[in-house]
């Protein structure tokens, strides 16, 4: 049997089929996976959040609850704890409850959840 570099109709047909399978198969699986990936990203997109007003006991997560390594305000409403996210309002008010004790507070902000913990991004804190 001798190998030749000349194209024969049989070799050309086999090469054409192989090329078609090579280019069509990945494109088809990519097209099928694309809607699933798009749907998955839409499911993870956060819903538009509204500002809420919560009333409860504000305390330090480190000094009172011993749950964090650094001081961070927490608003406890009944049995639910809302951890303050780091912003100017939170930094301004953490010193008022740091060191132990708690104070009654009315907090306005946007509530979210991260790692199974409720968080609030405060826009206003009122200590009556």
Buried (B, 14 or more C-beta within 10 A) or exposed (E): EEEEEEEEEEEEEEEEEEEEEEEEEEEEEEEEEEEEEEEEEEEEEEEEEEEEEBEBBBBBBBBBBEEEEEBBBBBBBEEEBBBBBEEEBBEEBBEBBBEEEBEEBBBBBBBBEEEEEBBBBBBEBEEE
